[in-house]
């Protein structure tokens, strides 16, 4: 006899109270508090600073890549250019190689 009364009270009083309680809490929490607005403002400013830093890093990386590409192109051109003959091993008109030192002139 006691169980049906408790069950009816829970169904008709407890559950509606529980639902209405959390619905009212949900409605109160949909509005932003001043603390939440301040936090959002700080996050927005931080996002702007991070975007600026990212742009700076991208510019630096692009400049570095351009320098490396230019250096690679110069290296490739140098490797593709015909080698100049080495004249240090050829004998000159006096029979000496160009790289050897000449004797001091004798004179009095």
SEKOLFI-861464 format. One record per residue: z, y, x of N, C-alpha, C in turn; residue number from 1; residue in one letter. Coordinates in steps of 0.1 Angstrom, whole numbers, plus 2048, in hexadecimal, padded with zeros to 3 digits. Layout:
<pts>
PT, n.w, n.v, n.u, ca.w, ca.v, ca.u, c.w, c.v, c.u, resi, resn
PT, Z, Y, X, Z, Y, X, Z, Y, X, NUM, A $
...
</pts>
This chain:
<pts>
PT, n.w, n.v, n.u, ca.w, ca.v, ca.u, c.w, c.v, c.u, resi, resn
PT, 800, 7F4, 808, 800, 800, 800, 800, 80D, 809, 1, X $
PT, 806, 80C, 814, 807, 818, 81D, 7FA, 81A, 824, 2, X $
PT, 7F3, 80F, 828, 7E7, 810, 82F, 7DC, 818, 827, 3, X $
PT, 7DA, 815, 81A, 7CF, 81D, 813, 7D2, 82C, 813, 4, X $
PT, 7DF, 82F, 812, 7E2, 83E, 811, 7E0, 844, 81F, 5, X $
PT, 7E3, 83E, 829, 7E1, 844, 837, 7D2, 844, 839, 6, X $
PT, 7CA, 83A, 835, 7BC, 83A, 837, 7B5, 846, 82F, 7, X $
PT, 7BA, 848, 823, 7B4, 853, 81B, 7B8, 861, 821, 8, X $
PT, 7C4, 862, 826, 7C8, 86F, 82C, 7C0, 871, 839, 9, X $
PT, 7BD, 867, 841, 7B6, 868, 84D, 7A7, 86C, 84A, 10, X $
PT, 7A2, 865, 840, 794, 868, 83C, 792, 876, 836, 11, X $
PT, 79A, 87A, 82D, 798, 887, 826, 79F, 893, 82C, 12, X $
PT, 7A9, 891, 835, 7AF, 89C, 83B, 7AD, 89C, 84A, 13, X $
PT, 7AF, 891, 851, 7AE, 890, 85F, 7A0, 893, 865, 14, X $
PT, 797, 88B, 860, 789, 88C, 865, 783, 89A, 862, 15, X $
PT, 784, 8A0, 856, 77F, 8AD, 854, 785, 8B8, 85D, 16, X $
PT, 793, 8B6, 85F, 79A, 8C0, 868, 794, 8BF, 876, 17, X $
PT, 792, 8B2, 87B, 78D, 8B0, 888, 77F, 8B6, 88A, 18, X $
PT, 777, 8B4, 880, 769, 8B9, 881, 769, 8C8, 881, 19, X $
PT, 770, 8CE, 878, 771, 8DD, 877, 777, 8E3, 883, 20, X $
PT, 781, 8DD, 888, 788, 8E2, 894, 77E, 8E3, 8A0, 21, X $
PT, 776, 8D8, 8A2, 76D, 8D9, 8AE, 760, 8E1, 8AB, 22, X $
PT, 75D, 8E3, 89E, 752, 8EC, 89B, 756, 8FA, 89E, 23, X $
PT, 762, 8FE, 89A, 767, 90B, 89D, 768, 90E, 8AC, 24, X $
PT, 76C, 904, 8B4, 76C, 905, 8C2, 75E, 906, 8C8, 25, X $
PT, 755, 8FF, 8C3, 747, 900, 8C8, 741, 90E, 8C5, 26, X $
PT, 744, 913, 8B9, 73F, 921, 8B6, 745, 92B, 8BF, 27, X $
PT, 752, 92A, 8C3, 758, 934, 8CB, 752, 933, 8DA, 28, X $
PT, 74F, 927, 8DE, 74A, 925, 8EB, 73B, 929, 8ED, 29, X $
PT, 734, 92C, 8E3, 726, 930, 8E4, 724, 93E, 8EA, 30, X $
PT, 72E, 947, 8E8, 72E, 954, 8ED, 732, 954, 8FC, 31, X $
PT, 72B, 95C, 904, 72F, 95D, 912, 73B, 966, 914, 32, X $
PT, 744, 962, 91C, 74F, 96A, 91F, 74B, 974, 92A, 33, X $
PT, 753, 97F, 92C, 750, 988, 937, 750, 981, 945, 34, X $
PT, 758, 977, 946, 759, 970, 953, 74B, 968, 955, 35, X $
PT, 746, 962, 94A, 73A, 95B, 94B, 72E, 965, 94E, 36, X $
PT, 72E, 971, 948, 724, 97A, 94B, 724, 97F, 959, 37, X $
PT, 730, 981, 95F, 732, 985, 96D, 72D, 97A, 976, 38, X $
PT, 730, 96E, 972, 72B, 962, 97A, 71C, 962, 97A, 39, X $
PT, 716, 964, 96F, 707, 963, 96D, 701, 96F, 975, 40, X $
PT, 707, 97A, 975, 702, 986, 97D, 703, 983, 98C, 41, X $
PT, 70E, 97D, 991, 70F, 979, 99F, 705, 96F, 9A3, 42, X $
PT, 703, 965, 99A, 6F9, 95A, 99D, 6EB, 960, 99D, 43, X $
PT, 6E8, 96A, 995, 6DB, 970, 994, 6D8, 978, 9A1, 44, X $
PT, 6E2, 97F, 9A6, 6E1, 987, 9B2, 6DF, 97D, 9BE, 45, X $
PT, 6E7, 972, 9BE, 6E6, 968, 9C9, 6D8, 962, 9C9, 46, X $
PT, 6D3, 960, 9BD, 6C5, 95A, 9BC, 6BB, 963, 9C2, 47, X $
PT, 6BC, 970, 9BF, 6B3, 97A, 9C4, 6B3, 97B, 9D4, 48, X $
PT, 6C0, 97A, 9D9, 6C1, 97A, 9E8, 6BB, 96E, 9EE, 49, X $
PT, 6BD, 962, 9E8, 6B8, 956, 9ED, 6A8, 956, 9EC, 50, X $
PT, 6A3, 95C, 9E2, 694, 95D, 9E1, 68F, 966, 9EC, 51, X $
PT, 696, 971, 9EF, 691, 979, 9FA, 692, 972, A07, 52, X $
PT, 69D, 96B, A0A, 69E, 963, A16, 693, 959, A17, 53, X $
PT, 690, 952, A0C, 685, 948, A0C, 678, 94F, A0F, 54, X $
PT, 675, 95A, A0A, 669, 961, A0D, 668, 965, A1C, 55, X $
PT, 673, 969, A22, 674, 96C, A30, 671, 960, A38, 56, X $
PT, 677, 955, A35, 675, 949, A3D, 667, 944, A3B, 57, X $
PT, 661, 946, A30, 653, 942, A2E, 64A, 94B, A36, 58, X $
PT, 64D, 958, A37, 645, 960, A40, 646, 95C, A4E, 59, X $
PT, 652, 959, A53, 654, 955, A61, 64D, 948, A64, 60, X $
PT, 64E, 93F, A5B, 647, 932, A5D, 638, 934, A5D, 61, X $
PT, 633, 93C, A54, 624, 93F, A54, 61F, 945, A61, 62, X $
PT, 627, 94F, A66, 623, 955, A72, 624, 94C, A7E, 63, X $
PT, 62E, 943, A7E, 62F, 939, A89, 624, 92F, A88, 64, X $
PT, 620, 92B, A7D, 615, 922, A7B, 608, 928, A80, 65, X $
PT, 606, 935, A7D, 5FA, 93C, A81, 5F9, 93D, A90, 66, X $
PT, 605, 93F, A97, 605, 940, AA5, 602, 932, AAB, 67, X $
PT, 608, 928, AA5, 605, 91A, AAA, 5F7, 916, AA8, 68, X $
PT, 5F1, 91A, A9D, 5E3, 917, A9B, 5DA, 91E, AA5, 69, X $
PT, 5DD, 92A, AA8, 5D6, 932, AB2, 5D7, 92C, AC0, 70, X $
PT, 5E3, 927, AC3, 5E5, 921, AD0, 5DD, 914, AD1, 71, X $
PT, 5DD, 90C, AC6, 5D6, 900, AC6, 5C7, 902, AC7, 72, X $
PT, 5C2, 90D, AC0, 5B4, 910, AC1, 5B0, 914, ACF, 73, X $
PT, 5B9, 91C, AD6, 5B6, 91F, AE4, 5B6, 913, AED, 74, X $
PT, 5BF, 90A, AEB, 5C0, 8FE, AF3, 5B4, 8F6, AF0, 75, X $
PT, 5AF, 8F5, AE4, 5A3, 8ED, AE1, 597, 8F3, AE7, 76, X $
PT, 596, 900, AE7, 58B, 907, AED, 58B, 905, AFC, 77, X $
PT, 596, 905, B02, 597, 903, B11, 594, 8F5, B14, 78, X $
PT, 598, 8EB, B0C, 595, 8DD, B0F, 586, 8DB, B0D, 79, X $
PT, 57F, 8E2, B04, 571, 8E0, B01, 568, 8E7, B0A, 80, X $
PT, 56D, 8F1, B11, 565, 8F9, B1A, 562, 8F1, B27, 81, X $
PT, 556, 8F2, B2C, 552, 8EB, B38, 55B, 8EF, B44, 82, X $
PT, 55F, 8E6, B4C, 567, 8E9, B57, 55F, 8F0, B62, 83, X $
PT, 565, 8FA, B68, 55E, 901, B73, 55F, 8F8, B80, 84, X $
PT, 555, 8F9, B88, 556, 8F1, B95, 561, 8F6, B9E, 85, X $
PT, 567, 8ED, BA4, 572, 8F0, BAE, 56C, 8F3, BBB, 86, X $
PT, 56D, 900, BC0, 566, 904, BCC, 56F, 903, BD8, 87, X $
PT, 57B, 8FE, BD7, 584, 8FD, BE2, 581, 8F2, BEC, 88, X $
PT, 579, 8E8, BE7, 576, 8DD, BF0, 568, 8DE, BF6, 89, X $
PT, 561, 8E8, BF3, 554, 8EA, BF9, 554, 8F1, C06, 90, X $
PT, 54C, 8EE, C0F, 54C, 8F4, C1C, 544, 901, C1C, 91, X $
PT, 549, 90B, C22, 542, 918, C22, 537, 918, C2D, 92, X $
PT, 531, 924, C30, 526, 924, C3A, 52B, 922, C48, 93, X $
PT, 538, 924, C4B, 53D, 921, C58, 543, 914, C5A, 94, X $
PT, 542, 90B, C4F, 547, 8FE, C50, 555, 8FB, C4B, 95, X $
PT, 55C, 906, C48, 56A, 904, C43, 56A, 904, C34, 96, X $
PT, 574, 8FE, C2F, 575, 8FE, C20, 57B, 90B, C1C, 97, X $
PT, 578, 90E, C0F, 57D, 91B, C0A, 58C, 91C, C09, 98, X $
PT, 593, 911, C08, 5A1, 911, C07, 5A8, 911, C14, 99, X $
PT, 5A2, 90F, C1F, 5A9, 90E, C2C, 5AA, 91C, C32, 100, X $
PT, 5B4, 91F, C39, 5B6, 92C, C3F, 5AD, 92E, C4B, 101, X $
PT, 5A8, 93A, C4D, 5A0, 93D, C59, 5A8, 940, C65, 102, X $
PT, 5A3, 93D, C70, 5AB, 940, C7C, 5AA, 94F, C7E, 103, X $
PT, 5B4, 954, C85, 5B5, 963, C88, 5AA, 966, C91, 104, X $
PT, 5A4, 972, C90, 599, 977, C98, 59E, 979, CA6, 105, X $
PT, 596, 975, CB0, 59B, 977, CBE, 595, 984, CC2, 106, X $
PT, 59C, 98B, CC8, 597, 998, CCD, 5A1, 99F, CD6, 107, X $
PT, 59D, 9A8, CDD, 5A6, 9AD, CE7, 5A9, 9BB, CE7, 108, X $
</pts>
